[in-house]
Amino acid sequence: MKRTCYVGELNESYAGRAVTLQGWVNRRRDLGGLIFIELRDRSGIVQVEVEPDSPAFAEADTVRAEYVVEVEGHFQPRPEGQRKGGLADYEVIASRVQVLNTAKTPPFELEKGEQVAEDIRLKYRYLDLRRSEMQRALMLRSKAVAAVTAFLDAAGFVQVETPMLTRSTPEGARDFLVPSRLNPSEFYALPQSPQLFKQLLMIAGFDRYYQLARCFRDEDLRADRQPDFTQLDMEMSFVTQEDVLEVQERLLAHVFREVLGVELPLPFPRLSYFDAMDRYGSDKPDLRFDLGFVDVTDLFRGGEFGAFADAQAVKVLAAPNLTRKQIDELERVAKQNGARGLAWVKRDGEGFTGGISKFVGEQAAALIERTGVGQGATLLFAAGEWKKAVSALGAVRLALRDLFELASNGPRFHVSWVVDFPQLEFDEDSGTWTYMHHPFTAPHPEDLPLFGTEQQGEIRAQAYDLVLNGYEIGGGSIRIHDPAVQAQMFRAIGLTEEQARDKFGFFLDALGYGTPPHGGIAWGFDRLVMVMAGAGSIREVIAFPKNNRGADLMAEAPSPVDAGQLAEVGVQVASPVRMEE
Ligand code: ASP
């Protein structure tokens, strides 16, 4: 290799030595007869100085931003005491500059990357990826993959690839469908997850499995969602929930240590789903700061304030002293999240003013005692059906976090488990019960008798989510390995035997051939890397992401296909209908 090293590797040991470097011209400046070239490669930038009498001068004079160049020269760091912390501290004095390739003028200034409209960055992603932030993010991602792989290989996990062209898997999202040319009028589904396959691998005796699996879900997109995304998918046999959590904790700690040099304190705290919702209004609470709700349902029960008197739950959040404008903004957040309003009061002496203060006379002393609210501080209330009330107040809690930067005083990373999710959830829209995780999740054995009773909503699943800084970065469960329980579960979600057979017949057959107890988990790998990299969106840690309309602006996908191709797969396109958001 001609190249001596990456520019970021130039250190004292190269001082005065001849070096050959290759990369892109980040910037060229002419100053006092000299030409300065900022030479960039994936490791960073070094300044190349070309003197007027250098044999390199003529060629250097032709370079423009983003030209590809090879530079020969000697490395000349400034003597120690004279460094100013800029690029000029470590220069290469060029003796030869060779243009390896020219470049068109880029459509945006790379240095301004962050301020450039995202559509432009995505259209010219290959240029956007030259920016140091993007290089760093993808290299961090690569390191995280290496750390995961090293850990799991050493722990005896077997890496297995599962198919991309398959049939619907039950993760509750819409499938992407692929027509089959060889089987006219039939379709494959792209996997929403390798769920059934990894369970089949347990039935097949592999005992420990993992895969960095590409998954596909046709959902509406948000900052932390992509239609195709990567899961770190794992499954283990002969384990209890405790065993799975323990391995996961060591794995995550290993990844943080290797990639960021951060020690995560073990074990991770655990909250039940109920407690997480009841105290923080979220099943993925951001616990870098506490600010939990206080329950005051009993204080208002049957009282004179109608809205609170017969509410299933009245929860209160002690916020700092808020302005009217801030309260209005928070009320908007509460309403967007299903509340009818956001009641509030401010502490004034031993009582309260403002908002609903005239209704909290009797309760004042108890409110002060339970919430510890200080003088002038604001109490925010949500009341109503429990889940609705806590969810709305949970959104307010996060808005307060952003408003007052509450998370910045806490640890940089906070990881916790949320456990004991409900097995079943009642879907108001369809009026039916549905699974909360997926239909193969095992219930707590002691809750089994509740199937088919009025209380089946109280069945706890052996399901767990891994939560990092308020993001769900993983989720999994112990699986049902008993066909009788599986049948009970299908019945509970209103699947007849035929429907279940129709959807998962092959899997149900397999269950009957000696299925070991097993369980697993999948990490949302993009999301994890996003948080580790301190990025604001998973698009910042995916090389070629889609925008929020699911489009790849660079490759121009999706795109129409020609009639011949459609005919071949036996598909006819009805008049195009745009799905509105
Ligand atoms: N298949 C599940 C998911 O994608 C993960 C698991 O249960 O292991 O969420």
Boltz pocket constraint, residues with backbone or C-beta under 6 A from the ligand:
constraints:
  - pocket:
      binder: B
      contacts: [[A, 171], [A, 192], [A, 193], [A, 194], [A, 195], [A, 234], [A, 475], [A, 476], [A, 477], [A, 520], [A, 521], [A, 522]]
      max_distance: 6.0
